[in-house]
């Protein structure tokens, strides 16, 4: 496994905390492109585009690890 720097891990934890505010209770297998679009729309009211993109990239990485990204990737 590739080791990550402490600051990188800290940022991933921050991204996941923000994602959990919206996705708590949602199974990974239930997440679809509509969730991404709505998260992006809502989150951009509070955070900049770069932050939102980092958060959604983190979610994409989680879905890839769970082998659930293929259904969303095509969008």
mmCIF file of the N, C-alpha and C atoms, coordinates in Angstrom:
data_MODEL
# 
_entry.id   MODEL 
# 
loop_
_atom_site.group_PDB 
_atom_site.id 
_atom_site.type_symbol 
_atom_site.label_atom_id 
_atom_site.label_alt_id 
_atom_site.label_comp_id 
_atom_site.label_asym_id 
_atom_site.label_entity_id 
_atom_site.label_seq_id 
_atom_site.pdbx_PDB_ins_code 
_atom_site.Cartn_x 
_atom_site.Cartn_y 
_atom_site.Cartn_z 
_atom_site.occupancy 
_atom_site.B_iso_or_equiv 
_atom_site.pdbx_formal_charge 
_atom_site.auth_seq_id 
_atom_site.auth_comp_id 
_atom_site.auth_asym_id 
_atom_site.auth_atom_id 
_atom_site.pdbx_PDB_model_num 
ATOM 1   N N  . UNK A 1 1  ? 0.842   -1.190 0.000   1.00 0.00 ? 1  UNK A N  1 
ATOM 2   C CA . UNK A 1 1  ? 0.000   0.000  0.000   1.00 0.00 ? 1  UNK A CA 1 
ATOM 3   C C  . UNK A 1 1  ? 0.883   1.248  0.000   1.00 0.00 ? 1  UNK A C  1 
ATOM 4   N N  . UNK A 1 2  ? 0.478   2.204  -0.754  1.00 0.00 ? 2  UNK A N  1 
ATOM 5   C CA . UNK A 1 2  ? 1.208   3.471  -0.854  1.00 0.00 ? 2  UNK A CA 1 
ATOM 6   C C  . UNK A 1 2  ? 0.929   4.303  0.394   1.00 0.00 ? 2  UNK A C  1 
ATOM 7   N N  . UNK A 1 3  ? 1.991   4.724  1.071   1.00 0.00 ? 3  UNK A N  1 
ATOM 8   C CA . UNK A 1 3  ? 1.775   5.541  2.271   1.00 0.00 ? 3  UNK A CA 1 
ATOM 9   C C  . UNK A 1 3  ? 1.569   6.993  1.873   1.00 0.00 ? 3  UNK A C  1 
ATOM 10  N N  . UNK A 1 4  ? 0.690   7.648  2.556   1.00 0.00 ? 4  UNK A N  1 
ATOM 11  C CA . UNK A 1 4  ? 0.365   9.040  2.269   1.00 0.00 ? 4  UNK A CA 1 
ATOM 12  C C  . UNK A 1 4  ? 0.936   9.924  3.373   1.00 0.00 ? 4  UNK A C  1 
ATOM 13  N N  . UNK A 1 5  ? 1.230   11.146 3.006   1.00 0.00 ? 5  UNK A N  1 
ATOM 14  C CA . UNK A 1 5  ? 1.749   12.105 3.971   1.00 0.00 ? 5  UNK A CA 1 
ATOM 15  C C  . UNK A 1 5  ? 0.659   12.472 4.968   1.00 0.00 ? 5  UNK A C  1 
ATOM 16  N N  . UNK A 1 6  ? 1.052   12.845 6.191   1.00 0.00 ? 6  UNK A N  1 
ATOM 17  C CA . UNK A 1 6  ? 0.067   13.199 7.217   1.00 0.00 ? 6  UNK A CA 1 
ATOM 18  C C  . UNK A 1 6  ? -0.922  14.274 6.761   1.00 0.00 ? 6  UNK A C  1 
ATOM 19  N N  . UNK A 1 7  ? -0.449  15.278 6.050   1.00 0.00 ? 7  UNK A N  1 
ATOM 20  C CA . UNK A 1 7  ? -1.341  16.358 5.597   1.00 0.00 ? 7  UNK A CA 1 
ATOM 21  C C  . UNK A 1 7  ? -2.371  15.828 4.593   1.00 0.00 ? 7  UNK A C  1 
ATOM 22  N N  . UNK A 1 8  ? -1.948  14.909 3.733   1.00 0.00 ? 8  UNK A N  1 
ATOM 23  C CA . UNK A 1 8  ? -2.865  14.308 2.767   1.00 0.00 ? 8  UNK A CA 1 
ATOM 24  C C  . UNK A 1 8  ? -3.960  13.537 3.492   1.00 0.00 ? 8  UNK A C  1 
ATOM 25  N N  . UNK A 1 9  ? -3.562  12.756 4.487   1.00 0.00 ? 9  UNK A N  1 
ATOM 26  C CA . UNK A 1 9  ? -4.547  11.995 5.268   1.00 0.00 ? 9  UNK A CA 1 
ATOM 27  C C  . UNK A 1 9  ? -5.506  12.927 6.001   1.00 0.00 ? 9  UNK A C  1 
ATOM 28  N N  . UNK A 1 10 ? -4.975  14.007 6.523   1.00 0.00 ? 10 UNK A N  1 
ATOM 29  C CA . UNK A 1 10 ? -5.803  14.995 7.216   1.00 0.00 ? 10 UNK A CA 1 
ATOM 30  C C  . UNK A 1 10 ? -6.850  15.576 6.265   1.00 0.00 ? 10 UNK A C  1 
ATOM 31  N N  . UNK A 1 11 ? -6.445  15.872 5.043   1.00 0.00 ? 11 UNK A N  1 
ATOM 32  C CA . UNK A 1 11 ? -7.376  16.435 4.066   1.00 0.00 ? 11 UNK A CA 1 
ATOM 33  C C  . UNK A 1 11 ? -8.440  15.405 3.661   1.00 0.00 ? 11 UNK A C  1 
ATOM 34  N N  . UNK A 1 12 ? -8.014  14.154 3.445   1.00 0.00 ? 12 UNK A N  1 
ATOM 35  C CA . UNK A 1 12 ? -8.995  13.104 3.139   1.00 0.00 ? 12 UNK A CA 1 
ATOM 36  C C  . UNK A 1 12 ? -10.018 12.988 4.254   1.00 0.00 ? 12 UNK A C  1 
ATOM 37  N N  . UNK A 1 13 ? -9.579  13.035 5.498   1.00 0.00 ? 13 UNK A N  1 
ATOM 38  C CA . UNK A 1 13 ? -10.504 12.963 6.634   1.00 0.00 ? 13 UNK A CA 1 
ATOM 39  C C  . UNK A 1 13 ? -11.485 14.127 6.598   1.00 0.00 ? 13 UNK A C  1 
ATOM 40  N N  . UNK A 1 14 ? -11.006 15.300 6.239   1.00 0.00 ? 14 UNK A N  1 
ATOM 41  C CA . UNK A 1 14 ? -11.873 16.478 6.164   1.00 0.00 ? 14 UNK A CA 1 
ATOM 42  C C  . UNK A 1 14 ? -12.893 16.313 5.040   1.00 0.00 ? 14 UNK A C  1 
ATOM 43  N N  . UNK A 1 15 ? -12.436 15.818 3.872   1.00 0.00 ? 15 UNK A N  1 
ATOM 44  C CA . UNK A 1 15 ? -13.356 15.592 2.757   1.00 0.00 ? 15 UNK A CA 1 
ATOM 45  C C  . UNK A 1 15 ? -14.434 14.585 3.140   1.00 0.00 ? 15 UNK A C  1 
ATOM 46  N N  . UNK A 1 16 ? -14.024 13.499 3.789   1.00 0.00 ? 16 UNK A N  1 
ATOM 47  C CA . UNK A 1 16 ? -14.975 12.459 4.187   1.00 0.00 ? 16 UNK A CA 1 
ATOM 48  C C  . UNK A 1 16 ? -15.974 12.997 5.209   1.00 0.00 ? 16 UNK A C  1 
ATOM 49  N N  . UNK A 1 17 ? -15.524 13.813 6.146   1.00 0.00 ? 17 UNK A N  1 
ATOM 50  C CA . UNK A 1 17 ? -16.456 14.406 7.125   1.00 0.00 ? 17 UNK A CA 1 
ATOM 51  C C  . UNK A 1 17 ? -17.518 15.233 6.403   1.00 0.00 ? 17 UNK A C  1 
ATOM 52  N N  . UNK A 1 18 ? -17.115 16.011 5.404   1.00 0.00 ? 18 UNK A N  1 
ATOM 53  C CA . UNK A 1 18 ? -18.085 16.808 4.648   1.00 0.00 ? 18 UNK A CA 1 
ATOM 54  C C  . UNK A 1 18 ? -19.032 15.922 3.856   1.00 0.00 ? 18 UNK A C  1 
ATOM 55  N N  . UNK A 1 19 ? -18.516 14.864 3.261   1.00 0.00 ? 19 UNK A N  1 
ATOM 56  C CA . UNK A 1 19 ? -19.360 13.934 2.514   1.00 0.00 ? 19 UNK A CA 1 
ATOM 57  C C  . UNK A 1 19 ? -20.354 13.229 3.438   1.00 0.00 ? 19 UNK A C  1 
ATOM 58  N N  . UNK A 1 20 ? -19.912 12.889 4.639   1.00 0.00 ? 20 UNK A N  1 
ATOM 59  C CA . UNK A 1 20 ? -20.782 12.187 5.584   1.00 0.00 ? 20 UNK A CA 1 
ATOM 60  C C  . UNK A 1 20 ? -21.993 13.017 5.990   1.00 0.00 ? 20 UNK A C  1 
ATOM 61  N N  . UNK A 1 21 ? -21.851 14.324 5.983   1.00 0.00 ? 21 UNK A N  1 
ATOM 62  C CA . UNK A 1 21 ? -22.982 15.184 6.337   1.00 0.00 ? 21 UNK A CA 1 
ATOM 63  C C  . UNK A 1 21 ? -24.154 14.972 5.389   1.00 0.00 ? 21 UNK A C  1 
ATOM 64  N N  . UNK A 1 22 ? -23.868 14.617 4.159   1.00 0.00 ? 22 UNK A N  1 
ATOM 65  C CA . UNK A 1 22 ? -24.904 14.430 3.141   1.00 0.00 ? 22 UNK A CA 1 
ATOM 66  C C  . UNK A 1 22 ? -25.214 12.954 2.918   1.00 0.00 ? 22 UNK A C  1 
ATOM 67  N N  . UNK A 1 23 ? -24.207 12.111 2.945   1.00 0.00 ? 23 UNK A N  1 
ATOM 68  C CA . UNK A 1 23 ? -24.375 10.714 2.554   1.00 0.00 ? 23 UNK A CA 1 
ATOM 69  C C  . UNK A 1 23 ? -24.523 9.742  3.720   1.00 0.00 ? 23 UNK A C  1 
ATOM 70  N N  . UNK A 1 24 ? -24.570 10.240 4.938   1.00 0.00 ? 24 UNK A N  1 
ATOM 71  C CA . UNK A 1 24 ? -24.757 9.345  6.082   1.00 0.00 ? 24 UNK A CA 1 
ATOM 72  C C  . UNK A 1 24 ? -26.059 8.567  5.897   1.00 0.00 ? 24 UNK A C  1 
ATOM 73  N N  . UNK A 1 25 ? -25.995 7.277  6.038   1.00 0.00 ? 25 UNK A N  1 
ATOM 74  C CA . UNK A 1 25 ? -27.180 6.436  5.897   1.00 0.00 ? 25 UNK A CA 1 
ATOM 75  C C  . UNK A 1 25 ? -27.457 5.980  4.472   1.00 0.00 ? 25 UNK A C  1 
ATOM 76  N N  . UNK A 1 26 ? -26.692 6.481  3.500   1.00 0.00 ? 26 UNK A N  1 
ATOM 77  C CA . UNK A 1 26 ? -26.851 6.060  2.106   1.00 0.00 ? 26 UNK A CA 1 
ATOM 78  C C  . UNK A 1 26 ? -25.826 4.971  1.815   1.00 0.00 ? 26 UNK A C  1 
ATOM 79  N N  . UNK A 1 27 ? -26.292 3.844  1.315   1.00 0.00 ? 27 UNK A N  1 
ATOM 80  C CA . UNK A 1 27 ? -25.369 2.778  0.952   1.00 0.00 ? 27 UNK A CA 1 
ATOM 81  C C  . UNK A 1 27 ? -24.564 3.186  -0.278  1.00 0.00 ? 27 UNK A C  1 
ATOM 82  N N  . UNK A 1 28 ? -23.317 2.776  -0.328  1.00 0.00 ? 28 UNK A N  1 
ATOM 83  C CA . UNK A 1 28 ? -22.494 3.095  -1.494  1.00 0.00 ? 28 UNK A CA 1 
ATOM 84  C C  . UNK A 1 28 ? -23.163 2.632  -2.784  1.00 0.00 ? 28 UNK A C  1 
ATOM 85  N N  . UNK A 1 29 ? -23.809 1.489  -2.733  1.00 0.00 ? 29 UNK A N  1 
ATOM 86  C CA . UNK A 1 29 ? -24.459 0.935  -3.929  1.00 0.00 ? 29 UNK A CA 1 
ATOM 87  C C  . UNK A 1 29 ? -25.668 1.759  -4.376  1.00 0.00 ? 29 UNK A C  1 
ATOM 88  N N  . UNK A 1 30 ? -26.149 2.655  -3.543  1.00 0.00 ? 30 UNK A N  1 
ATOM 89  C CA . UNK A 1 30 ? -27.300 3.499  -3.883  1.00 0.00 ? 30 UNK A CA 1 
ATOM 90  C C  . UNK A 1 30 ? -26.895 4.830  -4.505  1.00 0.00 ? 30 UNK A C  1 
ATOM 91  N N  . UNK A 1 31 ? -25.635 5.170  -4.452  1.00 0.00 ? 31 UNK A N  1 
ATOM 92  C CA . UNK A 1 31 ? -25.172 6.466  -4.947  1.00 0.00 ? 31 UNK A CA 1 
ATOM 93  C C  . UNK A 1 31 ? -25.169 6.460  -6.472  1.00 0.00 ? 31 UNK A C  1 
ATOM 94  N N  . UNK A 1 32 ? -25.735 7.514  -7.058  1.00 0.00 ? 32 UNK A N  1 
ATOM 95  C CA . UNK A 1 32 ? -25.799 7.635  -8.515  1.00 0.00 ? 32 UNK A CA 1 
ATOM 96  C C  . UNK A 1 32 ? -25.402 9.046  -8.933  1.00 0.00 ? 32 UNK A C  1 
ATOM 97  N N  . UNK A 1 33 ? -25.376 9.296  -10.230 1.00 0.00 ? 33 UNK A N  1 
ATOM 98  C CA . UNK A 1 33 ? -24.923 10.575 -10.756 1.00 0.00 ? 33 UNK A CA 1 
ATOM 99  C C  . UNK A 1 33 ? -25.745 11.743 -10.213 1.00 0.00 ? 33 UNK A C  1 
ATOM 100 N N  . UNK A 1 34 ? -27.011 11.515 -9.953  1.00 0.00 ? 34 UNK A N  1 
ATOM 101 C CA . UNK A 1 34 ? -27.858 12.559 -9.384  1.00 0.00 ? 34 UNK A CA 1 
ATOM 102 C C  . UNK A 1 34 ? -27.341 13.038 -8.034  1.00 0.00 ? 34 UNK A C  1 
ATOM 103 N N  . UNK A 1 35 ? -26.820 12.118 -7.239  1.00 0.00 ? 35 UNK A N  1 
ATOM 104 C CA . UNK A 1 35 ? -26.231 12.489 -5.952  1.00 0.00 ? 35 UNK A CA 1 
ATOM 105 C C  . UNK A 1 35 ? -25.029 13.412 -6.160  1.00 0.00 ? 35 UNK A C  1 
ATOM 106 N N  . UNK A 1 36 ? -24.190 13.063 -7.137  1.00 0.00 ? 36 UNK A N  1 
ATOM 107 C CA . UNK A 1 36 ? -23.016 13.888 -7.422  1.00 0.00 ? 36 UNK A CA 1 
ATOM 108 C C  . UNK A 1 36 ? -23.430 15.298 -7.827  1.00 0.00 ? 36 UNK A C  1 
ATOM 109 N N  . UNK A 1 37 ? -24.391 15.382 -8.735  1.00 0.00 ? 37 UNK A N  1 
ATOM 110 C CA . UNK A 1 37 ? -24.820 16.685 -9.238  1.00 0.00 ? 37 UNK A CA 1 
ATOM 111 C C  . UNK A 1 37 ? -25.464 17.533 -8.144  1.00 0.00 ? 37 UNK A C  1 
ATOM 112 N N  . UNK A 1 38 ? -26.297 16.917 -7.325  1.00 0.00 ? 38 UNK A N  1 
ATOM 113 C CA . UNK A 1 38 ? -26.955 17.652 -6.241  1.00 0.00 ? 38 UNK A CA 1 
ATOM 114 C C  . UNK A 1 38 ? -25.953 18.074 -5.173  1.00 0.00 ? 38 UNK A C  1 
ATOM 115 N N  . UNK A 1 39 ? -25.010 17.181 -4.844  1.00 0.00 ? 39 UNK A N  1 
ATOM 116 C CA . UNK A 1 39 ? -23.972 17.529 -3.874  1.00 0.00 ? 39 UNK A CA 1 
ATOM 117 C C  . UNK A 1 39 ? -23.187 18.730 -4.383  1.00 0.00 ? 39 UNK A C  1 
ATOM 118 N N  . UNK A 1 40 ? -22.814 18.682 -5.646  1.00 0.00 ? 40 UNK A N  1 
ATOM 119 C CA . UNK A 1 40 ? -22.054 19.766 -6.246  1.00 0.00 ? 40 UNK A CA 1 
ATOM 120 C C  . UNK A 1 40 ? -22.833 21.081 -6.175  1.00 0.00 ? 40 UNK A C  1 
ATOM 121 N N  . UNK A 1 41 ? -24.094 21.024 -6.511  1.00 0.00 ? 41 UNK A N  1 
ATOM 122 C CA . UNK A 1 41 ? -24.933 22.227 -6.506  1.00 0.00 ? 41 UNK A CA 1 
ATOM 123 C C  . UNK A 1 41 ? -25.060 22.812 -5.101  1.00 0.00 ? 41 UNK A C  1 
ATOM 124 N N  . UNK A 1 42 ? -25.378 21.972 -4.133  1.00 0.00 ? 42 UNK A N  1 
ATOM 125 C CA . UNK A 1 42 ? -25.567 22.422 -2.754  1.00 0.00 ? 42 UNK A CA 1 
ATOM 126 C C  . UNK A 1 42 ? -24.256 22.867 -2.101  1.00 0.00 ? 42 UNK A C  1 
ATOM 127 N N  . UNK A 1 43 ? -23.230 22.081 -2.293  1.00 0.00 ? 43 UNK A N  1 
ATOM 128 C CA . UNK A 1 43 ? -21.960 22.355 -1.608  1.00 0.00 ? 43 UNK A CA 1 
ATOM 129 C C  . UNK A 1 43 ? -21.308 23.626 -2.120  1.00 0.00 ? 43 UNK A C  1 
ATOM 130 N N  . UNK A 1 44 ? -21.522 23.947 -3.384  1.00 0.00 ? 44 UNK A N  1 
ATOM 131 C CA . UNK A 1 44 ? -20.909 25.164 -3.943  1.00 0.00 ? 44 UNK A CA 1 
ATOM 132 C C  . UNK A 1 44 ? -21.510 26.437 -3.350  1.00 0.00 ? 44 UNK A C  1 
ATOM 133 N N  . UNK A 1 45 ? -22.612 26.310 -2.627  1.00 0.00 ? 45 UNK A N  1 
ATOM 134 C CA . UNK A 1 45 ? -23.158 27.455 -1.907  1.00 0.00 ? 45 UNK A CA 1 
ATOM 135 C C  . UNK A 1 45 ? -22.300 27.795 -0.692  1.00 0.00 ? 45 UNK A C  1 
ATOM 136 N N  . UNK A 1 46 ? -21.529 26.815 -0.220  1.00 0.00 ? 46 UNK A N  1 
ATOM 137 C CA . UNK A 1 46 ? -20.725 26.973 0.995   1.00 0.00 ? 46 UNK A CA 1 
ATOM 138 C C  . UNK A 1 46 ? -19.215 26.940 0.741   1.00 0.00 ? 46 UNK A C  1 
ATOM 139 N N  . UNK A 1 47 ? -18.792 26.276 -0.328  1.00 0.00 ? 47 UNK A N  1 
ATOM 140 C CA . UNK A 1 47 ? -17.361 26.056 -0.548  1.00 0.00 ? 47 UNK A CA 1 
ATOM 141 C C  . UNK A 1 47 ? -17.008 26.330 -2.008  1.00 0.00 ? 47 UNK A C  1 
ATOM 142 N N  . UNK A 1 48 ? -15.742 26.556 -2.249  1.00 0.00 ? 48 UNK A N  1 
ATOM 143 C CA . UNK A 1 48 ? -15.268 26.814 -3.594  1.00 0.00 ? 48 UNK A CA 1 
ATOM 144 C C  . UNK A 1 48 ? -15.259 25.561 -4.455  1.00 0.00 ? 48 UNK A C  1 
ATOM 145 N N  . UNK A 1 49 ? -15.149 25.782 -5.750  1.00 0.00 ? 49 UNK A N  1 
ATOM 146 C CA . UNK A 1 49 ? -15.189 24.685 -6.713  1.00 0.00 ? 49 UNK A CA 1 
ATOM 147 C C  . UNK A 1 49 ? -14.083 23.662 -6.467  1.00 0.00 ? 49 UNK A C  1 
ATOM 148 N N  . UNK A 1 50 ? -12.892 24.118 -6.134  1.00 0.00 ? 50 UNK A N  1 
ATOM 149 C CA . UNK A 1 50 ? -11.784 23.202 -5.909  1.00 0.00 ? 50 UNK A CA 1 
ATOM 150 C C  . UNK A 1 50 ? -12.073 22.259 -4.742  1.00 0.00 ? 50 UNK A C  1 
ATOM 151 N N  . UNK A 1 51 ? -12.598 22.797 -3.670  1.00 0.00 ? 51 UNK A N  1 
ATOM 152 C CA . UNK A 1 51 ? -12.936 21.988 -2.495  1.00 0.00 ? 51 UNK A CA 1 
ATOM 153 C C  . UNK A 1 51 ? -14.002 20.952 -2.849  1.00 0.00 ? 51 UNK A C  1 
ATOM 154 N N  . UNK A 1 52 ? -15.042 21.392 -3.536  1.00 0.00 ? 52 UNK A N  1 
ATOM 155 C CA . UNK A 1 52 ? -16.127 20.483 -3.926  1.00 0.00 ? 52 UNK A CA 1 
ATOM 156 C C  . UNK A 1 52 ? -15.581 19.380 -4.826  1.00 0.00 ? 52 UNK A C  1 
ATOM 157 N N  . UNK A 1 53 ? -14.734 19.743 -5.768  1.00 0.00 ? 53 UNK A N  1 
ATOM 158 C CA . UNK A 1 53 ? -14.158 18.741 -6.663  1.00 0.00 ? 53 UNK A CA 1 
ATOM 159 C C  . UNK A 1 53 ? -13.287 17.742 -5.915  1.00 0.00 ? 53 UNK A C  1 
ATOM 160 N N  . UNK A 1 54 ? -12.530 18.211 -4.933  1.00 0.00 ? 54 UNK A N  1 
ATOM 161 C CA . UNK A 1 54 ? -11.720 17.295 -4.122  1.00 0.00 ? 54 UNK A CA 1 
ATOM 162 C C  . UNK A 1 54 ? -12.615 16.329 -3.339  1.00 0.00 ? 54 UNK A C  1 
ATOM 163 N N  . UNK A 1 55 ? -13.694 16.844 -2.799  1.00 0.00 ? 55 UNK A N  1 
ATOM 164 C CA . UNK A 1 55 ? -14.618 15.989 -2.043  1.00 0.00 ? 55 UNK A CA 1 
ATOM 165 C C  . UNK A 1 55 ? -15.241 14.933 -2.948  1.00 0.00 ? 55 UNK A C  1 
ATOM 166 N N  . UNK A 1 56 ? -15.690 15.342 -4.124  1.00 0.00 ? 56 UNK A N  1 
ATOM 167 C CA . UNK A 1 56 ? -16.315 14.379 -5.036  1.00 0.00 ? 56 UNK A CA 1 
ATOM 168 C C  . UNK A 1 56 ? -15.287 13.403 -5.597  1.00 0.00 ? 56 UNK A C  1 
ATOM 169 N N  . UNK A 1 57 ? -14.060 13.843 -5.778  1.00 0.00 ? 57 UNK A N  1 
ATOM 170 C CA . UNK A 1 57 ? -13.009 12.925 -6.200  1.00 0.00 ? 57 UNK A CA 1 
ATOM 171 C C  . UNK A 1 57 ? -12.756 11.875 -5.124  1.00 0.00 ? 57 UNK A C  1 
ATOM 172 N N  . UNK A 1 58 ? -12.814 12.288 -3.872  1.00 0.00 ? 58 UNK A N  1 
ATOM 173 C CA . UNK A 1 58 ? -12.663 11.343 -2.763  1.00 0.00 ? 58 UNK A CA 1 
ATOM 174 C C  . UNK A 1 58 ? -13.776 10.313 -2.795  1.00 0.00 ? 58 UNK A C  1 
ATOM 175 N N  . UNK A 1 59 ? -15.011 10.769 -3.012  1.00 0.00 ? 59 UNK A N  1 
ATOM 176 C CA . UNK A 1 59 ? -16.141 9.840  -3.113  1.00 0.00 ? 59 UNK A CA 1 
ATOM 177 C C  . UNK A 1 59 ? -15.948 8.892  -4.293  1.00 0.00 ? 59 UNK A C  1 
ATOM 178 N N  . UNK A 1 60 ? -15.479 9.415  -5.411  1.00 0.00 ? 60 UNK A N  1 
ATOM 179 C CA . UNK A 1 60 ? -15.223 8.570  -6.585  1.00 0.00 ? 60 UNK A CA 1 
ATOM 180 C C  . UNK A 1 60 ? -14.179 7.497  -6.261  1.00 0.00 ? 60 UNK A C  1 
ATOM 181 N N  . UNK A 1 61 ? -13.134 7.871  -5.532  1.00 0.00 ? 61 UNK A N  1 
ATOM 182 C CA . UNK A 1 61 ? -12.103 6.903  -5.152  1.00 0.00 ? 61 UNK A CA 1 
ATOM 183 C C  . UNK A 1 61 ? -12.683 5.811  -4.260  1.00 0.00 ? 61 UNK A C  1 
ATOM 184 N N  . UNK A 1 62 ? -13.571 6.200  -3.358  1.00 0.00 ? 62 UNK A N  1 
ATOM 185 C CA . UNK A 1 62 ? -14.216 5.226  -2.477  1.00 0.00 ? 62 UNK A CA 1 
ATOM 186 C C  . UNK A 1 62 ? -15.067 4.268  -3.308  1.00 0.00 ? 62 UNK A C  1 
ATOM 187 N N  . UNK A 1 63 ? -15.830 4.820  -4.252  1.00 0.00 ? 63 UNK A N  1 
ATOM 188 C CA . UNK A 1 63 ? -16.675 3.982  -5.108  1.00 0.00 ? 63 UNK A CA 1 
ATOM 189 C C  . UNK A 1 63 ? -15.836 3.070  -6.002  1.00 0.00 ? 63 UNK A C  1 
ATOM 190 N N  . UNK A 1 64 ? -14.693 3.554  -6.477  1.00 0.00 ? 64 UNK A N  1 
ATOM 191 C CA . UNK A 1 64 ? -13.799 2.715  -7.285  1.00 0.00 ? 64 UNK A CA 1 
ATOM 192 C C  . UNK A 1 64 ? -13.289 1.544  -6.461  1.00 0.00 ? 64 UNK A C  1 
ATOM 193 N N  . UNK A 1 65 ? -12.908 1.831  -5.221  1.00 0.00 ? 65 UNK A N  1 
ATOM 194 C CA . UNK A 1 65 ? -12.416 0.773  -4.332  1.00 0.00 ? 65 UNK A CA 1 
ATOM 195 C C  . UNK A 1 65 ? -13.489 -0.280 -4.085  1.00 0.00 ? 65 UNK A C  1 
ATOM 196 N N  . UNK A 1 66 ? -14.739 0.164  -4.014  1.00 0.00 ? 66 UNK A N  1 
ATOM 197 C CA . UNK A 1 66 ? -15.869 -0.746 -3.792  1.00 0.00 ? 66 UNK A CA 1 
ATOM 198 C C  . UNK A 1 66 ? -16.373 -1.356 -5.103  1.00 0.00 ? 66 UNK A C  1 
ATOM 199 N N  . UNK A 1 67 ? -15.691 -1.038 -6.215  1.00 0.00 ? 67 UNK A N  1 
ATOM 200 C CA . UNK A 1 67 ? -16.067 -1.510 -7.548  1.00 0.00 ? 67 UNK A CA 1 
ATOM 201 C C  . UNK A 1 67 ? -17.482 -1.097 -7.936  1.00 0.00 ? 67 UNK A C  1 
ATOM 202 N N  . UNK A 1 68 ? -17.846 0.142  -7.582  1.00 0.00 ? 68 UNK A N  1 
ATOM 203 C CA . UNK A 1 68 ? -19.167 0.685  -7.890  1.00 0.00 ? 68 UNK A CA 1 
ATOM 204 C C  . UNK A 1 68 ? -19.100 1.933  -8.768  1.00 0.00 ? 68 UNK A C  1 
ATOM 205 N N  . UNK A 1 69 ? -17.914 2.272  -9.232  1.00 0.00 ? 69 UNK A N  1 
ATOM 206 C CA . UNK A 1 69 ? -17.729 3.505  -9.984  1.00 0.00 ? 69 UNK A CA 1 
ATOM 207 C C  . UNK A 1 69 ? -18.196 3.388  -11.435 1.00 0.00 ? 69 UNK A C  1 
ATOM 208 N N  . UNK A 1 70 ? -18.162 2.218  -12.014 1.00 0.00 ? 70 UNK A N  1 
ATOM 209 C CA . UNK A 1 70 ? -18.470 2.025  -13.437 1.00 0.00 ? 70 UNK A CA 1 
ATOM 210 C C  . UNK A 1 70 ? -19.820 2.619  -13.845 1.00 0.00 ? 70 UNK A C  1 
ATOM 211 N N  . UNK A 1 71 ? -20.811 2.527  -12.987 1.00 0.00 ? 71 UNK A N  1 
ATOM 212 C CA . UNK A 1 71 ? -22.145 3.009  -13.329 1.00 0.00 ? 71 UNK A CA 1 
ATOM 213 C C  . UNK A 1 71 ? -22.213 4.537  -13.384 1.00 0.00 ? 71 UNK A C  1 
ATOM 214 N N  . UNK A 1 72 ? -21.347 5.198  -12.648 1.00 0.00 ? 72 UNK A N  1 
ATOM 215 C CA . UNK A 1 72 ? -21.340 6.667  -12.589 1.00 0.00 ? 72 UNK A CA 1 
ATOM 216 C C  . UNK A 1 72 ? -20.336 7.241  -13.575 1.00 0.00 ? 72 UNK A C  1 
ATOM 217 N N  . UNK A 1 73 ? -19.238 6.552  -13.780 1.00 0.00 ? 73 UNK A N  1 
ATOM 218 C CA . UNK A 1 73 ? -18.128 7.065  -14.578 1.00 0.00 ? 73 UNK A CA 1 
ATOM 219 C C  . UNK A 1 73 ? -18.555 7.506  -15.975 1.00 0.00 ? 73 UNK A C  1 
ATOM 220 N N  . UNK A 1 74 ? -19.476 6.794  -16.582 1.00 0.00 ? 74 UNK A N  1 
ATOM 221 C CA . UNK A 1 74 ? -19.874 7.115  -17.946 1.00 0.00 ? 74 UNK A CA 1 
ATOM 222 C C  . UNK A 1 74 ? -20.582 8.469  -18.056 1.00 0.00 ? 74 UNK A C  1 
ATOM 223 N N  . UNK A 1 75 ? -21.015 9.023  -16.928 1.00 0.00 ? 75 UNK A N  1 
ATOM 224 C CA . UNK A 1 75 ? -21.693 10.314 -16.934 1.00 0.00 ? 75 UNK A CA 1 
ATOM 225 C C  . UNK A 1 75 ? -20.682 11.424 -16.746 1.00 0.00 ? 75 UNK A C  1 
# 
